[in-house]
Amino acid sequence: METGHDVVIVGGGLVGASLAIALDRIGLDVGLVEATPPGTLPAVFDERNLSFAEATVNALQALGVMDRLRAPTGAITRIHASRRGDFGRVLLAAADYGREAFGRVVVARDFGEALEARLGELQRLTRYRPARFIGLGEGEGDGDGGARAIRIADDGGEHELRARLLVAADGTRSGVRDALGIGADSHDYLQTLFVARLRAARAPDGTAYERLGADGPTALLPRGDRHYGLVHGVARNEADAVQALDDAAFLERIQRAFGWRAGRFVSVGARSAYPVIRTVARETVAPRAALVGNAAQTLHPIGAQGFNLGLRDALTLAELVETRGGDPGAPELLAEHVRRRRGDRERTLAMSDGLARLTANDAPLLRPLRSLGLLALDRLPSAQAQLVGGAMGYRGDVPALCRRASS
């Protein structure tokens, strides 16, 4: 049997679920293909900590998601960045820019539950779960009546969906991207990030710390439960040994890497480990198809821009569908989506990759240059303003939902 939708989204994670909510808001018939069964969250909604830029908070408030968070969020009122072995640091305060906070820290699992609650309220959404994308059907469609044929499999066998627009939100190893014939370039940073909840003797005061080093960042994000969200980068060949450390030895390692600016670390929760590999699709659209989120680009997490960038992908697409009306998969609409996303995407990719490579390079000649750069950035208001704008999600042609807190 064949079922038709205006839009079919493959992937029900952070970006895919958010896009489904945004498209339902404007009255579209949406199909969401999800790998997990009802009552189970995708694996991405674990205990890791997400740093939502102000623009992201605005958009998720407008979409009715922030109000459904059950756990308290942590306000990022200051940002402190430095590099181990270099002098100088950058200290930014939201109050200096007329803001209460640069953004909020949200636990991924709580965000997943809030998205699930909001998805359950949608009247036009059809959820296919558990189901998996297995390929494209014959033809790609053209003209006003054109549609993509999408083949999925579930417990009942194989089915075909048709959509005027297919959206790949199925992550870094995107099966939809492969089926569309879109290549991707990858770079392995040979780093592994450990993520955990950490408690210090002093409760967080709103400062988000990023301590850079040769093997990646050690970041502390102020959660809303008087703990920090820890991100700790290690060289890939040391990851197994670090994972095997008991809690006391792991805390000692973090204290050495980070220093004492946040006080003494007293406990740490369960650790998860993730390899850091940059993957960038060579194209972000195909006939009647678009890539968003990690399917379009997976960044180094330095600067915490990955989800924020992916959400802006999704919301720009939804905004174009709303303002242009008619055919959501029209070639002109998809071309405009590429144009509008180009600046933000390219600048964010360049910032993330450049910062990751520069700060990981331990060459002695680079140390004084990095230190001078940190000192200059800390003292030049124009450079700080540009950095702050990007950190808050206002880079390039920003979707309207990102600029206001309510619809």
C-alpha positions as a Markdown table, in Angstrom:
| # | Residue | x | y | z |
|---|---|---|---|---|
| 1 | Met | 0.0 | 0.0 | 0.0 |
| 2 | Glu | 1.0 | 3.6 | -0.6 |
| 3 | Thr | 0.5 | 6.6 | 1.7 |
| 4 | Gly | 0.9 | 10.2 | 0.7 |
| 5 | His | 2.2 | 13.1 | 2.8 |
| 6 | Asp | 3.2 | 16.7 | 2.1 |
| 7 | Val | 6.6 | 16.0 | 3.9 |
| 8 | Val | 8.2 | 12.8 | 5.1 |
| 9 | Ile | 11.0 | 13.2 | 7.7 |
| 10 | Val | 13.3 | 10.2 | 8.2 |
| 11 | Gly | 14.7 | 10.4 | 11.7 |
| 12 | Gly | 12.9 | 11.3 | 15.0 |
| 13 | Gly | 15.9 | 12.7 | 16.9 |
| 14 | Leu | 16.5 | 16.2 | 18.1 |
| 15 | Val | 16.3 | 18.0 | 14.7 |
| 16 | Gly | 13.7 | 15.6 | 13.0 |
| 17 | Ala | 11.2 | 15.9 | 15.9 |
| 18 | Ser | 11.6 | 19.7 | 16.1 |
| 19 | Leu | 11.0 | 20.0 | 12.3 |
| 20 | Ala | 7.9 | 17.8 | 12.6 |
| 21 | Ile | 6.5 | 20.2 | 15.2 |
| 22 | Ala | 7.4 | 23.3 | 13.1 |
| 23 | Leu | 5.7 | 21.9 | 10.0 |
| 24 | Asp | 2.6 | 20.8 | 11.9 |
| 25 | Arg | 2.3 | 24.4 | 13.2 |
| 26 | Ile | 1.8 | 25.6 | 9.6 |
| 27 | Gly | -0.8 | 23.0 | 8.7 |
| 28 | Leu | 1.2 | 20.4 | 6.7 |
| 29 | Asp | 0.5 | 16.7 | 6.6 |
| 30 | Val | 3.8 | 15.1 | 7.9 |
| 31 | Gly | 5.0 | 11.6 | 8.1 |
| 32 | Leu | 7.8 | 10.9 | 10.7 |
| 33 | Val | 9.8 | 7.7 | 10.3 |
| 34 | Glu | 11.4 | 6.7 | 13.6 |
| 35 | Ala | 13.6 | 3.7 | 14.5 |
| 36 | Thr | 12.4 | 3.4 | 18.1 |
| 37 | Pro | 9.0 | 2.0 | 19.2 |
| 38 | Pro | 6.4 | 4.0 | 21.2 |
| 39 | Gly | 7.5 | 4.5 | 24.8 |
| 40 | Thr | 11.2 | 4.4 | 23.9 |
| 41 | Leu | 13.4 | 7.5 | 23.2 |
| 42 | Pro | 16.1 | 7.4 | 20.5 |
| 43 | Ala | 19.6 | 6.7 | 21.8 |
| 44 | Val | 20.6 | 10.4 | 21.3 |
| 45 | Phe | 18.3 | 11.4 | 24.2 |
| 46 | Asp | 20.7 | 10.2 | 26.9 |
| 47 | Glu | 22.4 | 11.9 | 29.8 |
| 48 | Arg | 24.6 | 14.2 | 27.7 |
| 49 | Asn | 24.1 | 17.9 | 28.2 |
| 50 | Leu | 22.9 | 20.2 | 25.4 |
| 51 | Ser | 23.9 | 23.9 | 25.2 |
| 52 | Phe | 20.9 | 25.8 | 23.7 |
| 53 | Ala | 21.9 | 29.2 | 22.2 |
| 54 | Glu | 19.5 | 32.0 | 22.9 |
| 55 | Ala | 18.1 | 31.7 | 19.3 |
| 56 | Thr | 17.4 | 28.0 | 19.9 |
| 57 | Val | 15.6 | 28.8 | 23.2 |
| 58 | Asn | 13.5 | 31.4 | 21.4 |
| 59 | Ala | 12.5 | 28.9 | 18.7 |
| 60 | Leu | 11.7 | 26.0 | 21.1 |
| 61 | Gln | 9.6 | 28.3 | 23.2 |
| 62 | Ala | 7.6 | 29.4 | 20.1 |
| 63 | Leu | 7.2 | 25.7 | 19.2 |
| 64 | Gly | 5.8 | 24.9 | 22.7 |
| 65 | Val | 8.7 | 22.6 | 23.7 |
| 66 | Met | 10.5 | 24.6 | 26.4 |
| 67 | Asp | 7.4 | 24.7 | 28.6 |
| 68 | Arg | 7.3 | 20.9 | 28.6 |
| 69 | Leu | 10.7 | 20.4 | 30.1 |
| 70 | Arg | 10.3 | 18.9 | 33.5 |
| 71 | Ala | 13.9 | 19.3 | 34.9 |
| 72 | Pro | 15.2 | 22.8 | 35.6 |
| 73 | Thr | 17.5 | 24.2 | 32.9 |
| 74 | Gly | 20.8 | 26.0 | 33.7 |
| 75 | Ala | 21.3 | 29.6 | 32.6 |
| 76 | Ile | 24.7 | 30.4 | 30.9 |
| 77 | Thr | 25.3 | 33.9 | 32.2 |
| 78 | Arg | 29.1 | 33.9 | 31.6 |
| 79 | Ile | 31.5 | 32.2 | 29.2 |
| 80 | His | 35.1 | 31.5 | 30.3 |
| 81 | Ala | 37.5 | 30.1 | 27.6 |
| 82 | Ser | 41.2 | 29.4 | 28.0 |
| 83 | Arg | 43.8 | 26.9 | 26.8 |
| 84 | Arg | 46.0 | 24.7 | 28.9 |
| 85 | Gly | 49.7 | 25.8 | 28.6 |
| 86 | Asp | 48.9 | 29.2 | 27.0 |
| 87 | Phe | 48.4 | 32.5 | 28.8 |
| 88 | Gly | 45.4 | 34.7 | 28.3 |
| 89 | Arg | 41.7 | 33.9 | 28.5 |
| 90 | Val | 38.3 | 35.2 | 27.2 |
| 91 | Leu | 35.6 | 36.1 | 29.6 |
| 92 | Leu | 32.2 | 37.1 | 28.4 |
| 93 | Ala | 29.2 | 38.2 | 30.5 |
| 94 | Ala | 25.7 | 38.2 | 29.1 |
| 95 | Ala | 24.8 | 41.3 | 31.2 |
| 96 | Asp | 27.3 | 43.3 | 29.1 |
| 97 | Tyr | 25.2 | 42.6 | 26.1 |
| 98 | Gly | 21.8 | 43.4 | 27.7 |
| 99 | Arg | 21.0 | 39.7 | 28.1 |
| 100 | Glu | 20.0 | 37.7 | 31.2 |
| 101 | Ala | 21.8 | 34.6 | 29.6 |
| 102 | Phe | 23.6 | 33.6 | 26.5 |
| 103 | Gly | 21.6 | 30.4 | 26.5 |
| 104 | Arg | 20.4 | 27.4 | 28.6 |
| 105 | Val | 21.8 | 24.0 | 29.4 |
| 106 | Val | 19.3 | 21.1 | 29.0 |
| 107 | Val | 19.8 | 17.4 | 29.7 |
| 108 | Ala | 19.2 | 15.5 | 26.4 |
| 109 | Arg | 16.8 | 13.0 | 28.0 |
| 110 | Asp | 14.6 | 15.7 | 29.4 |
| 111 | Phe | 14.6 | 17.4 | 26.0 |
| 112 | Gly | 13.6 | 14.1 | 24.4 |
| 113 | Glu | 10.7 | 13.7 | 26.8 |
| 114 | Ala | 9.5 | 17.3 | 26.1 |
| 115 | Leu | 9.7 | 16.7 | 22.4 |
| 116 | Glu | 7.7 | 13.4 | 22.8 |
| 117 | Ala | 5.0 | 15.2 | 24.8 |
| 118 | Arg | 4.7 | 17.9 | 22.1 |
| 119 | Leu | 4.6 | 15.4 | 19.3 |
| 120 | Gly | 1.8 | 13.6 | 21.1 |
| 121 | Glu | -0.3 | 16.7 | 20.8 |
| 122 | Leu | 0.0 | 17.1 | 17.0 |
| 123 | Gln | -3.2 | 16.3 | 15.0 |
| 124 | Arg | -1.8 | 16.0 | 11.5 |
| 125 | Leu | 1.4 | 14.0 | 12.2 |
| 126 | Thr | 1.6 | 10.3 | 11.3 |
| 127 | Arg | 4.3 | 8.5 | 13.1 |
| 128 | Tyr | 5.8 | 5.3 | 11.6 |
| 129 | Arg | 7.5 | 3.5 | 14.4 |
| 130 | Pro | 9.4 | 1.4 | 14.8 |
| 131 | Ala | 10.3 | 1.6 | 11.2 |
| 132 | Arg | 13.4 | 2.0 | 9.1 |
| 133 | Phe | 14.2 | 3.6 | 5.8 |
| 134 | Ile | 15.2 | 1.0 | 3.2 |
| 135 | Gly | 15.5 | 3.0 | 0.0 |
| 136 | Leu | 13.9 | 5.2 | -2.6 |
| 137 | Gly | 11.1 | 4.1 | -5.0 |
| 138 | Glu | 11.1 | 4.6 | -8.7 |
| 139 | Gly | 11.5 | 8.1 | -10.0 |
| 140 | Glu | 11.9 | 11.4 | -8.3 |
| 141 | Gly | 8.8 | 13.3 | -9.5 |
| 142 | Asp | 8.6 | 16.6 | -11.2 |
| 143 | Gly | 6.1 | 19.4 | -11.7 |
| 144 | Asp | 3.4 | 20.4 | -9.3 |
| 145 | Gly | 2.2 | 16.8 | -8.9 |
| 146 | Gly | 5.7 | 15.4 | -8.4 |
| 147 | Ala | 6.6 | 13.3 | -5.3 |
| 148 | Arg | 9.3 | 11.2 | -3.9 |
| 149 | Ala | 8.7 | 7.5 | -3.3 |
| 150 | Ile | 10.2 | 6.3 | 0.0 |
| 151 | Arg | 10.4 | 2.7 | 1.0 |
| 152 | Ile | 10.2 | 1.8 | 4.7 |
| 153 | Ala | 10.0 | -1.5 | 6.6 |
| 154 | Asp | 8.3 | -2.2 | 9.9 |
| 155 | Asp | 6.9 | -5.2 | 11.8 |
| 156 | Gly | 4.2 | -5.5 | 9.1 |
| 157 | Gly | 6.6 | -5.7 | 6.2 |
| 158 | Glu | 7.6 | -3.2 | 3.6 |
| 159 | His | 5.6 | -0.1 | 2.7 |
| 160 | Glu | 5.9 | 2.8 | 0.3 |
| 161 | Leu | 5.3 | 6.4 | 1.2 |
| 162 | Arg | 5.0 | 9.3 | -1.2 |
| 163 | Ala | 5.9 | 12.9 | -0.3 |
| 164 | Arg | 6.3 | 16.1 | -2.1 |
| 165 | Leu | 9.4 | 16.6 | 0.1 |
| 166 | Leu | 11.7 | 14.1 | 1.7 |
| 167 | Val | 13.8 | 15.3 | 4.6 |
| 168 | Ala | 16.8 | 13.4 | 5.9 |
| 169 | Ala | 17.2 | 13.9 | 9.6 |
| 170 | Asp | 18.7 | 10.4 | 10.2 |
| 171 | Gly | 22.1 | 11.4 | 11.6 |
| 172 | Thr | 25.7 | 11.3 | 10.6 |
| 173 | Arg | 25.6 | 7.9 | 8.8 |
| 174 | Ser | 22.5 | 9.0 | 6.9 |
| 175 | Gly | 21.0 | 6.2 | 4.8 |
| 176 | Val | 18.8 | 8.8 | 3.0 |
| 177 | Arg | 21.9 | 10.8 | 2.1 |
| 178 | Asp | 23.5 | 7.7 | 0.6 |
| 179 | Ala | 20.3 | 6.7 | -1.3 |
| 180 | Leu | 20.2 | 10.2 | -2.8 |
| 181 | Gly | 23.7 | 9.8 | -4.1 |
| 182 | Ile | 25.1 | 12.7 | -2.0 |
| 183 | Gly | 28.7 | 12.2 | -1.0 |
| 184 | Ala | 30.2 | 13.4 | 2.3 |
| 185 | Asp | 33.7 | 14.4 | 3.4 |
| 186 | Ser | 34.9 | 13.1 | 6.8 |
| 187 | His | 37.8 | 14.0 | 9.1 |
| 188 | Asp | 38.6 | 12.0 | 12.1 |
| 189 | Tyr | 40.1 | 14.2 | 14.9 |
| 190 | Leu | 41.4 | 11.1 | 16.7 |
| 191 | Gln | 39.7 | 12.3 | 19.8 |
| 192 | Thr | 37.1 | 10.7 | 22.1 |
| 193 | Leu | 34.8 | 12.8 | 24.2 |
| 194 | Phe | 33.6 | 11.6 | 27.6 |
| 195 | Val | 30.3 | 13.0 | 28.9 |
| 196 | Ala | 29.1 | 12.9 | 32.5 |
| 197 | Arg | 27.4 | 14.7 | 35.2 |
| 198 | Leu | 29.9 | 16.2 | 37.7 |
| 199 | Arg | 29.5 | 17.8 | 41.1 |
| 200 | Ala | 31.9 | 20.4 | 42.5 |
| 201 | Ala | 32.2 | 21.6 | 46.1 |
| 202 | Arg | 30.8 | 24.9 | 44.9 |
| 203 | Ala | 27.5 | 24.9 | 43.0 |
| 204 | Pro | 27.6 | 26.4 | 39.4 |
| 205 | Asp | 27.3 | 30.2 | 39.3 |
| 206 | Gly | 26.1 | 30.4 | 35.6 |
| 207 | Thr | 29.6 | 30.2 | 34.1 |
| 208 | Ala | 30.2 | 27.9 | 31.2 |
| 209 | Tyr | 33.9 | 26.9 | 31.1 |
| 210 | Glu | 35.8 | 25.7 | 28.1 |
| 211 | Arg | 39.4 | 24.6 | 28.8 |
| 212 | Leu | 41.1 | 23.7 | 25.5 |
| 213 | Gly | 43.9 | 21.3 | 25.1 |
| 214 | Ala | 45.9 | 19.2 | 22.7 |
| 215 | Asp | 43.5 | 16.3 | 23.0 |
| 216 | Gly | 40.3 | 18.3 | 22.9 |
| 217 | Pro | 38.3 | 20.5 | 25.2 |
| 218 | Thr | 37.4 | 20.0 | 28.8 |
| 219 | Ala | 34.1 | 21.9 | 29.3 |
| 220 | Leu | 31.9 | 22.4 | 32.2 |
| 221 | Leu | 28.3 | 23.5 | 31.5 |
| 222 | Pro | 26.1 | 24.8 | 34.4 |
| 223 | Arg | 23.1 | 22.5 | 34.7 |
| 224 | Gly | 19.9 | 23.4 | 36.6 |
| 225 | Asp | 20.4 | 20.7 | 39.3 |
| 226 | Arg | 23.5 | 22.2 | 41.0 |
| 227 | His | 25.8 | 19.9 | 38.9 |
| 228 | Tyr | 27.9 | 20.6 | 35.9 |
| 229 | Gly | 27.7 | 18.8 | 32.6 |
| 230 | Leu | 31.2 | 17.6 | 31.8 |
| 231 | Val | 32.7 | 17.1 | 28.4 |
| 232 | His | 36.3 | 15.8 | 28.4 |
| 233 | Gly | 38.3 | 15.2 | 25.3 |
| 234 | Val | 41.1 | 12.5 | 25.3 |
| 235 | Ala | 43.3 | 11.1 | 22.5 |
| 236 | Arg | 41.6 | 8.2 | 20.9 |
| 237 | Asn | 44.4 | 5.8 | 21.8 |
| 238 | Glu | 43.9 | 6.7 | 25.5 |
| 239 | Ala | 40.1 | 6.3 | 25.5 |
| 240 | Asp | 40.0 | 2.7 | 26.8 |
| 241 | Ala | 42.4 | 3.4 | 29.6 |
| 242 | Val | 40.4 | 6.5 | 30.7 |
| 243 | Gln | 37.2 | 4.6 | 30.5 |
| 244 | Ala | 38.7 | 2.0 | 32.8 |
| 245 | Leu | 39.5 | 4.5 | 35.5 |
| 246 | Asp | 37.5 | 4.4 | 38.7 |
| 247 | Asp | 35.6 | 7.6 | 39.7 |
| 248 | Ala | 38.4 | 8.9 | 42.0 |
| 249 | Ala | 41.1 | 8.5 | 39.4 |
| 250 | Phe | 38.8 | 10.0 | 36.7 |
| 251 | Leu | 38.0 | 13.0 | 38.9 |
| 252 | Glu | 41.8 | 13.5 | 39.5 |
| 253 | Arg | 42.4 | 13.5 | 35.8 |
| 254 | Ile | 39.6 | 16.1 | 35.2 |
| 255 | Gln | 41.0 | 18.3 | 38.0 |
| 256 | Arg | 44.5 | 18.2 | 36.4 |
| 257 | Ala | 43.1 | 19.0 | 33.0 |
| 258 | Phe | 40.8 | 21.8 | 34.1 |
| 259 | Gly | 42.4 | 23.3 | 37.1 |
| 260 | Trp | 40.7 | 24.8 | 40.2 |
| 261 | Arg | 38.8 | 27.8 | 38.8 |
| 262 | Ala | 35.5 | 25.9 | 39.5 |
| 263 | Gly | 36.6 | 24.6 | 42.8 |
| 264 | Arg | 37.2 | 21.0 | 43.9 |
| 265 | Phe | 35.4 | 18.2 | 42.0 |
| 266 | Val | 33.8 | 15.8 | 44.4 |
| 267 | Ser | 31.7 | 13.3 | 42.4 |
| 268 | Val | 31.0 | 12.1 | 38.9 |
| 269 | Gly | 28.2 | 10.1 | 37.4 |
| 270 | Ala | 28.1 | 7.4 | 34.7 |
| 271 | Arg | 30.4 | 8.2 | 31.7 |
| 272 | Ser | 29.6 | 7.9 | 28.0 |
| 273 | Ala | 32.2 | 8.1 | 25.3 |
| 274 | Tyr | 31.8 | 9.4 | 21.7 |
| 275 | Pro | 34.4 | 9.5 | 18.9 |
| 276 | Val | 34.8 | 12.9 | 17.3 |
| 277 | Ile | 34.5 | 12.7 | 13.5 |
| 278 | Arg | 33.6 | 15.7 | 11.3 |
| 279 | Thr | 31.2 | 14.7 | 8.4 |
| 280 | Val | 30.0 | 17.3 | 5.9 |
| 281 | Ala | 27.7 | 16.5 | 3.0 |
| 282 | Arg | 28.8 | 17.9 | -0.3 |
| 283 | Glu | 25.2 | 19.0 | -1.1 |
| 284 | Thr | 22.3 | 19.6 | 1.2 |
| 285 | Val | 19.5 | 19.2 | -1.3 |
| 286 | Ala | 18.5 | 16.9 | -4.2 |
| 287 | Pro | 15.3 | 16.8 | -6.3 |
| 288 | Arg | 12.4 | 16.9 | -3.7 |
| 289 | Ala | 14.8 | 16.2 | -0.9 |
| 290 | Ala | 16.7 | 18.1 | 1.8 |
| 291 | Leu | 19.3 | 17.2 | 4.4 |
| 292 | Val | 19.2 | 18.8 | 7.9 |
| 293 | Gly | 21.1 | 18.4 | 11.2 |
| 294 | Asn | 23.8 | 15.8 | 11.4 |
| 295 | Ala | 22.8 | 14.3 | 8.0 |
| 296 | Ala | 23.9 | 17.6 | 6.5 |
| 297 | Gln | 26.9 | 18.2 | 8.8 |
| 298 | Thr | 28.3 | 16.7 | 11.9 |
| 299 | Leu | 30.7 | 19.2 | 13.7 |
| 300 | His | 33.4 | 18.9 | 16.3 |
| 301 | Pro | 31.5 | 19.7 | 19.5 |
| 302 | Ile | 33.9 | 22.5 | 20.5 |
| 303 | Gly | 31.7 | 25.6 | 21.0 |
| 304 | Ala | 28.6 | 23.5 | 21.2 |
| 305 | Gln | 27.1 | 24.5 | 17.9 |
| 306 | Gly | 25.9 | 21.2 | 16.4 |
| 307 | Phe | 22.3 | 21.0 | 17.4 |
| 308 | Asn | 21.9 | 24.8 | 17.2 |
| 309 | Leu | 23.1 | 24.8 | 13.6 |
| 310 | Gly | 20.9 | 21.8 | 12.7 |
| 311 | Leu | 17.8 | 23.4 | 14.2 |
| 312 | Arg | 18.4 | 26.5 | 12.1 |
| 313 | Asp | 18.5 | 24.2 | 9.1 |
| 314 | Ala | 15.1 | 22.8 | 10.0 |
| 315 | Leu | 13.5 | 26.1 | 10.9 |
| 316 | Thr | 14.7 | 27.8 | 7.7 |
| 317 | Leu | 13.2 | 25.0 | 5.7 |
| 318 | Ala | 9.8 | 25.2 | 7.6 |
| 319 | Glu | 9.8 | 29.0 | 7.2 |
| 320 | Leu | 10.3 | 28.8 | 3.4 |
| 321 | Val | 7.5 | 26.3 | 3.1 |
| 322 | Glu | 5.2 | 28.6 | 5.1 |
| 323 | Thr | 6.0 | 31.8 | 3.3 |
| 324 | Arg | 6.2 | 30.5 | -0.2 |
| 325 | Gly | 3.1 | 28.1 | 0.1 |
| 326 | Gly | 2.3 | 25.6 | -2.5 |
| 327 | Asp | 4.7 | 22.8 | -3.2 |
| 328 | Pro | 7.2 | 22.2 | -0.3 |
| 329 | Gly | 9.5 | 20.3 | -2.7 |
| 330 | Ala | 9.6 | 22.9 | -5.4 |
| 331 | Pro | 13.1 | 23.3 | -6.9 |
| 332 | Glu | 13.0 | 27.1 | -6.4 |
| 333 | Leu | 12.2 | 26.6 | -2.7 |
| 334 | Leu | 15.1 | 24.2 | -2.2 |
| 335 | Ala | 17.5 | 26.5 | -4.0 |
| 336 | Glu | 16.5 | 29.3 | -1.7 |
| 337 | His | 17.0 | 27.1 | 1.3 |
| 338 | Val | 20.6 | 26.4 | 0.1 |
| 339 | Arg | 21.2 | 30.1 | -0.4 |
| 340 | Arg | 19.8 | 31.1 | 3.0 |
| 341 | Arg | 21.7 | 28.5 | 4.9 |
| 342 | Arg | 25.1 | 28.9 | 3.1 |
| 343 | Gly | 26.6 | 31.7 | 5.2 |
| 344 | Asp | 25.6 | 30.3 | 8.6 |
| 345 | Arg | 26.7 | 26.8 | 7.6 |
| 346 | Glu | 30.0 | 27.7 | 6.1 |
| 347 | Arg | 31.0 | 30.1 | 8.9 |
| 348 | Thr | 30.0 | 27.7 | 11.7 |
| 349 | Leu | 31.8 | 24.8 | 10.0 |
| 350 | Ala | 34.9 | 26.9 | 9.6 |
| 351 | Met | 34.8 | 28.2 | 13.2 |
| 352 | Ser | 34.3 | 24.8 | 14.7 |
| 353 | Asp | 37.0 | 23.0 | 12.6 |
| 354 | Gly | 39.5 | 25.8 | 12.7 |
| 355 | Leu | 39.2 | 26.1 | 16.5 |
| 356 | Ala | 39.5 | 22.4 | 17.0 |
| 357 | Arg | 42.6 | 22.1 | 14.8 |
| 358 | Leu | 44.3 | 25.3 | 16.1 |
| 359 | Thr | 43.8 | 24.5 | 19.8 |
| 360 | Ala | 44.8 | 20.8 | 19.4 |
| 361 | Asn | 48.1 | 21.8 | 17.7 |
| 362 | Asp | 50.8 | 21.7 | 20.5 |
| 363 | Ala | 53.6 | 23.2 | 18.3 |
| 364 | Pro | 55.7 | 25.6 | 20.5 |
| 365 | Leu | 55.6 | 28.4 | 17.9 |
| 366 | Leu | 51.8 | 28.5 | 18.0 |
| 367 | Arg | 51.5 | 29.0 | 21.7 |
| 368 | Pro | 52.4 | 32.7 | 21.8 |
| 369 | Leu | 50.2 | 33.4 | 18.8 |
| 370 | Arg | 47.2 | 31.7 | 20.4 |
| 371 | Ser | 47.9 | 33.5 | 23.7 |
| 372 | Leu | 48.0 | 36.9 | 21.9 |
| 373 | Gly | 44.8 | 35.9 | 20.1 |
| 374 | Leu | 43.1 | 35.2 | 23.4 |
| 375 | Leu | 44.3 | 38.5 | 24.9 |
| 376 | Ala | 43.1 | 40.4 | 21.8 |
| 377 | Leu | 39.7 | 38.7 | 21.8 |
| 378 | Asp | 39.3 | 39.5 | 25.5 |
| 379 | Arg | 40.0 | 43.2 | 24.9 |
| 380 | Leu | 38.5 | 44.0 | 21.5 |
| 381 | Pro | 34.7 | 44.8 | 21.8 |
| 382 | Ser | 34.1 | 44.4 | 18.1 |
| 383 | Ala | 35.6 | 40.9 | 18.0 |
| 384 | Gln | 33.8 | 39.9 | 21.2 |
| 385 | Ala | 30.5 | 41.1 | 19.7 |
| 386 | Gln | 30.9 | 38.9 | 16.7 |
| 387 | Leu | 31.8 | 35.9 | 18.9 |
| 388 | Val | 28.8 | 36.5 | 21.1 |
| 389 | Gly | 26.4 | 36.9 | 18.2 |
| 390 | Gly | 27.5 | 33.5 | 16.8 |
| 391 | Ala | 27.4 | 31.8 | 20.3 |
| 392 | Met | 23.8 | 33.0 | 20.7 |
| 393 | Gly | 22.8 | 31.6 | 17.3 |
| 394 | Tyr | 22.5 | 34.9 | 15.4 |
| 395 | Arg | 24.9 | 34.0 | 12.5 |
| 396 | Gly | 23.8 | 34.6 | 8.9 |
| 397 | Asp | 20.1 | 34.6 | 7.8 |
| 398 | Val | 18.4 | 33.5 | 11.0 |
| 399 | Pro | 14.8 | 32.0 | 10.9 |
| 400 | Ala | 12.2 | 34.3 | 12.3 |
| 401 | Leu | 11.2 | 31.9 | 15.1 |
| 402 | Cys | 14.8 | 32.2 | 16.5 |
| 403 | Arg | 14.3 | 35.9 | 17.0 |
| 404 | Arg | 11.2 | 35.9 | 19.2 |
| 405 | Ala | 10.2 | 33.9 | 22.2 |
| 406 | Ser | 6.6 | 33.3 | 21.3 |
| 407 | Ser | 4.6 | 32.7 | 18.2 |
